[in-house]
């Protein structure tokens, strides 16, 4: 499906955090469909992370439709630990969120393609990411050429397991 002519990708601008946070929180609410029984979305801890994107220096793009942020993606240098040294030649897709009412319209595919192109342009040979275990996103990433790489971790903020994927760029 095509994202439609009304969807525009652009670089992150100051003041985008509220729209991005709305997308993230809507996505988190939708995760109850695949999350462990009894799971509830995390408290507003993600708000800090989204607001930090404005100052992180990471590559971040938003998708807008009728002046509303409906999706965003962000990537930066991959690291084995939060404050560890960068992994040479490897970029990490830190975020790719599409508002549930705009999913399955090609917006994620568009953002991912732009992120991958920017990773290649910046000289990265590999990309990697984590996505919630059992999420529809696992199928999406596999369809886009990403391969489960054996990494499995507990995401302490989300409160469930995440699965690692990687691909040669």
C-alpha positions as CSV (number, residue, x, y, z in Angstrom):
1,X,0.0,0.0,0.0
2,X,1.2,3.5,-0.7
3,X,1.5,6.0,2.1
4,X,-0.5,8.5,0.0
5,X,0.4,11.9,-1.3
6,X,-0.4,13.7,2.0
7,X,2.4,12.0,3.9
8,X,5.6,14.0,4.0
9,X,8.9,13.0,5.6
10,X,11.1,15.7,7.1
11,X,13.9,16.2,9.6
12,X,13.1,16.5,13.3
13,X,12.4,20.1,14.4
14,X,12.3,21.7,17.9
15,X,8.8,21.2,19.2
16,X,8.1,17.8,17.6
17,X,8.4,15.9,20.8
18,X,4.8,16.2,21.8
19,X,3.6,14.8,18.4
20,X,6.2,12.0,18.5
21,X,5.2,11.1,22.1
22,X,1.5,10.9,21.1
23,X,2.6,8.3,18.3
24,X,4.7,6.3,20.8
25,X,2.0,6.2,23.4
26,X,-0.6,5.1,20.9
27,X,1.7,2.3,19.7
28,X,2.3,1.2,23.3
29,X,-1.4,1.0,24.0
30,X,-1.8,-1.3,20.9
31,X,0.9,-3.6,22.2
32,X,-1.5,-5.2,24.6
33,X,-2.6,-7.4,21.6
34,X,0.7,-9.3,21.7
35,X,2.3,-8.5,25.1
36,X,2.3,-10.9,28.0
37,X,-0.9,-11.4,29.9
38,X,-1.5,-8.6,32.3
39,X,1.0,-6.2,30.7
40,X,0.2,-2.5,30.8
41,X,1.9,0.3,28.9
42,X,4.8,1.8,30.9
43,X,4.4,5.1,32.8
44,X,5.5,8.3,31.1
45,X,9.2,7.2,31.2
46,X,9.3,7.2,27.4
47,X,8.6,10.9,27.4
48,X,12.1,11.7,28.5
49,X,13.6,9.5,25.7
50,X,11.5,11.1,23.0
51,X,12.3,14.6,24.2
52,X,16.0,13.8,24.3
53,X,15.9,12.9,20.5
54,X,15.8,16.7,19.8
55,X,19.3,17.0,21.4
56,X,20.8,13.6,20.7
57,X,22.4,14.2,17.4
58,X,20.9,11.0,16.1
59,X,19.3,10.9,12.6
60,X,15.6,11.4,13.1
61,X,12.8,11.9,10.6
62,X,9.1,12.4,11.2
63,X,6.2,11.6,8.8
64,X,3.5,14.2,8.8
65,X,0.0,14.1,7.4
66,X,-2.2,17.2,7.4
67,X,0.3,18.8,9.9
68,X,0.0,15.9,12.3
69,X,3.0,13.7,13.1
70,X,1.9,10.1,12.3
71,X,5.2,8.3,12.5
72,X,8.9,8.7,13.2
73,X,12.2,6.9,12.9
74,X,15.6,7.5,14.5
75,X,19.0,5.8,14.3
76,X,22.5,6.3,15.6
77,X,25.8,4.5,16.2
78,X,25.3,0.9,17.5
79,X,26.8,0.2,20.9
80,X,27.0,-3.1,22.9
81,X,26.0,-1.2,26.1
82,X,24.2,2.1,26.7
83,X,27.4,3.9,27.3
84,X,29.9,1.5,25.6
85,X,32.1,2.4,22.7
86,X,30.5,2.5,19.2
87,X,30.6,-0.7,17.2
88,X,32.6,0.2,14.0
89,X,30.5,0.1,10.8
90,X,27.2,-0.7,12.6
91,X,24.2,1.6,12.9
92,X,21.3,1.0,15.3
93,X,17.7,1.7,14.4
94,X,16.6,3.1,17.7
95,X,13.0,3.8,16.8
96,X,10.4,3.2,14.1
97,X,6.9,4.0,15.3
98,X,3.8,4.5,13.2
99,X,0.5,5.6,14.8
100,X,-1.8,2.5,14.8
101,X,-4.5,4.4,12.8
102,X,-1.9,4.9,10.0
103,X,-0.2,1.4,10.1
104,X,-0.3,-0.8,6.9
105,X,-0.2,2.3,4.6
106,X,3.5,2.1,3.6
107,X,4.7,4.7,6.0
108,X,7.0,2.4,8.0
109,X,8.5,1.0,4.7
110,X,9.1,4.6,3.5
111,X,10.8,5.7,6.8
112,X,12.8,2.5,7.0
113,X,14.1,2.9,3.4
114,X,15.1,6.5,4.1
115,X,16.9,5.4,7.3
116,X,18.7,2.6,5.6
117,X,19.8,5.0,2.8
118,X,21.1,7.5,5.3
119,X,23.0,4.7,7.2
120,X,24.7,3.7,3.9
121,X,25.4,7.3,3.0
122,X,27.0,7.8,6.5
123,X,29.3,4.8,5.7
124,X,27.7,2.1,7.8
125,X,27.9,-1.5,6.5
126,X,25.4,-3.1,8.8
127,X,22.2,-2.0,10.6
128,X,20.6,-3.6,13.6
129,X,17.6,-3.1,15.8
130,X,15.5,-4.5,18.6
131,X,11.7,-5.0,18.3
132,X,9.2,-6.4,20.8
133,X,9.1,-10.2,20.8
134,X,5.9,-11.5,19.1
135,X,5.1,-8.1,17.6
136,X,3.8,-7.7,14.1
137,X,6.9,-5.6,13.5
138,X,9.0,-8.9,13.5
139,X,7.2,-9.9,10.3
140,X,7.6,-6.4,8.8
141,X,11.3,-6.3,9.4
142,X,11.7,-9.8,7.9
143,X,9.8,-8.8,4.8
144,X,12.2,-5.8,4.5
145,X,15.3,-8.1,4.5
146,X,16.2,-7.9,8.2
147,X,17.2,-11.2,9.8
148,X,16.7,-12.3,13.4
149,X,20.3,-12.3,14.7
150,X,19.9,-14.3,18.0
151,X,19.9,-11.3,20.4
152,X,17.2,-11.5,23.0
153,X,17.0,-9.0,25.8
154,X,14.6,-7.8,28.5
155,X,13.5,-4.2,28.0
156,X,13.2,-2.9,31.5
157,X,11.1,0.2,30.5
158,X,8.6,-1.7,28.3
159,X,8.4,-4.7,30.6
160,X,8.8,-7.5,28.0
161,X,11.4,-9.2,25.8
162,X,12.8,-7.7,22.6
163,X,14.4,-9.5,19.7
164,X,17.4,-8.4,17.7
165,X,17.4,-8.1,13.9
166,X,20.3,-7.1,11.6
167,X,20.9,-6.6,7.9
168,X,23.8,-5.8,5.6
169,X,23.2,-2.3,4.2
